[in-house]
Amino acid sequence: MSTSSTAQGAPALALRGLWKRFGEKVAVAGIDLTVPAGSFYGLVGPNGAGKTTTLSMATGLLRPDAGSVHVQGLDLWRDPDAAKRTLGVLPDGMRLFDRLTGEQMVMYAGLLRGMDRETVAARTAELLDALDLRRESGTLVIDYSAGMTKKIALATAMVHAPRVMVLDEPFEAVDPVSATNIIQILGHYVDGGGTVVVSSHVMDLVQRMCDHVAIIAGGQVLAAGTVDEVRGGRSLDETFVELVGGRREGQGLEWLRTS
């Protein structure tokens, strides 16, 4: 296999033995995860579970202390340019060039990917329409709401038509109508052969839109497979709580009672 082409039949993402420590804290402790090509894969876990750290390592934004990442069969850290060309990434808390307008931001992202200006302009217009940002296309990103900023960042991850999209909390601060539109866009993308990996805290959303899911806690994978396999005949919420634990009965706080 040449370093510039992906392996036929390879998983979209293959994470093997990933470790990451920040000082004394172990954020990711030997994660193994395989994301099949053409899947809509959900990554769920409590706050501090290691989801963002895992996705950052899986996309080349953070170097692991140990382990390997392959994207479409390409070793991310040995051949980063070729591997990253296949990726569209929406990191958590992504910083944008917020002195650009929304339209300029998406155009800039496409041109950075080496696309010709005519193609970038056509795709930018379509994305702005699909994400209901056409009216704000000439507004500076710094003046966008949190939800609009999330949507324009998503557009920058999609403009080059990647083979794999890795989206960290893409629905955070996004209104329900826009979320439904985004799910439909991503669903069509998967139907066309793309792969989506999405992290979310909303179990019902993951259960409805994903065909595969992994539950992560304490920097480790507790369960992974198809949604039906992982939930085992129950709701994903129930399986999640049982595996992760930490549920509280709400006792105490009597001072909150009004009668």
N, C-alpha and C positions, 0 to 999 in steps of 0.2 A: 504493500500500500504506500502510495506517495504521501508525503506530509501535507500536500495541498488538497487532498481529496478525502472524503469521509468513507469509513468502512461500510460496505453493504450489510444490512441486517444488524448493525451495531445498535445498542441502546442509545436513546437520546442523551442520557446522562448516566454515568457509572461512577459512583463515589465509593472508594475502598479505603477503609482504615483511616478516616480523617480525624485528626486531633488538632485542637487549638486551645492554648492556654494564654490567659492574660494575667500576668503576675502569678498569684497563688490560686486564681480561679480557673478551673477547667471548664471551658465553654462548650467544647465538643469533644466527646470521649470515644473515639474509634467508630465513627458512623460508617456503615455500609448501606448503600441505597442504589437501586437500579430503577431508572425511569424508562419504561418502554417507549420506543419511537411511536408517535401517533397517539399518545395518551394525553388525557387531561388530568394531571396529577396534583393532588392537594397535599400540602404540608401543614399539619396542625400541631399545636402544643401550647402550653401555658406561657405566660411572660417569663423570659429568661431561660427558655428551654433550649436555646441554641439554634433556632430556625434561621434568623438573620445571619448569624455567623456561618452556618452551613451553606446558605445560598451565596454568601459573599465569596466563600472559598470555591464553590461550584462554578462561579462565573469569572474567576480571575481577579476579583477585587481585593482579595485577602489571601495571602500565602499560608497554607497549612503548616503546622509544625511537623506533621507526618501524614502519610497517605497519598493517594492519587485521585485525579479527576480526569475522566475521559468524556469528551463531548462528541457525539456521533463517531466514536472510535478514535478520535484524535486526543492525544495527551495534552491537556490544557497547559501544563507548565513546561513541557518540552517544545511544543509548537503553538505558543499562545496566539500568534496572529491568525493562523488557519482556523484554530478552534473558535476564537472569538468572532470570526466572520460569520459563523453560523448562529450566533446568539443575539437575542434581543433582551435587554435587561432593564428592569425597573427596580432599582435598589430602594431600600427603606430610607426615607429622609434624603432622597436624591437632591443635590444642589444643582440648580439650573442657572444658565446665563440669564438672569431675570431682568436685565436691561434690554433684552430683545423682546419683540412682540411674539405672541404665540406662533404666528405664521413663520416668522424669522427663525424661531427656535427649532421648529420641525424641519425647515429647509436646511438649517445649519447641520442638524444631525444627519440628514441624508447626504449632504455634500461631504461631510467628514467620512462617510462610508464609501466615497468614491463614485457615487451615482451621478449621472449627468443631470444638469439643471432642469431640463424639460421634464424628465421622469419624476424628479423630486417635487417639482411644482405641482404636477398632476396628482401625485399621491398625497401631498400635503393638503390639497384642497379636499380630496375625498375623506381623509382622516378628520379634518376639522368639521366637515359635515356630519360624518358618522358619530362623532363624539359631542355634537351639539356645541361646537366652539366657533362656528363661522362668524357670529356677530362680534365675538371678542378677539378675532384673529389679528386686529391691529392694535390691541391693548398690550401694554408691557406686562410681562409675566409677573413682575413684582407687584402689580396691582390685581392679580388674580386671587380668587378665594382659594382655600386649601383644596377643595374638590376640583376646581378648574386646573390648579397646578398639577394635581395628580393625573388628570386626564391628558394634559399636554405632555407630561413626562411619559405617559403610556404611548402617546403618538410617536415620540422620538424613539421608543423601543421597537415600534412596528414598521416604521417607514421603509426600512431596507428589506422587508419581507424575510425575516430570519427563519431558520428551520426549527429553532427551539426558542421559546420565550420563557424567561424566568422572572416572575413578578412577585415582589415582596409586598404584601398587603395592598393590592391594587384598588381595593374598594373602600379603603379607609378615607373618610370624609366625603365620599362620593354619594350623591343623592340616589334614592331607589330607582328612579327612571333611568338615570345614566348607568347605574350598575346593571340593570336589565339589558340595556343596549350593549354594554361591554361584554357581558356574558354571551350574548348572541354573536357578537363579532368573534370572540375567542372560540365559540363553538363551531362556527363556520371555518375558522382557521384550522382547527383540529380535524374537522371533516375533510379538509383539503390536504391532509397529510402532515400538518404541523404538530408540534408538541408544546404543551403549556404546563409549566410548573408554577403553582401559585400557593403562597402562604396566606392563611387567614385564621382569625379567631372565631369566625362565625360557622359553627358546625353545620347548621341547616343549609347554608349557602354551599359549602363544600360537598355535602351529601347530594344536593340537587345538580350541581354542575360538573362534578368530577367523576371519573370512572375508576381512578386509583387514589389511594390515600396512604400517608405515613403519619403515625402519631409519634412525636418526639418529646422527650422530657429528660432533664438532667444531661443533655448533650448526647443522648442515645436514642436509637429507634426502638420503640416499644412494640410496634406492630406496623406492618406494611403489606400491601397487596391491593386487590380490587376493593372497592368500597363495600361490596356485599361480604367479602371474606373478612374484612377487618371488623365490621359492625356485628357480624354473626347473628343476624335476625333481630337485632335491637336497633335503636337509633344510634347514630354516631355520637351524639351527646352522651348517652348512657355508657357506651364503650369507653369513650374518652375519660369520663369521670372515674370509672372503675380502674382504668390503667394508670391514670395520673395521680388520683387521690387528691387529698387536700380540701375536700368538701367540708364546709362549716354549716352547722345547724341553725345559725342565726340567734343563738342564745345570748343573753346579756343585752346591753344597749336599752335597758328599760327606760332610760331617760328620753328615748325617741318616741315613746308611746304618748299619744295625745289624750287618751281617755282610760 
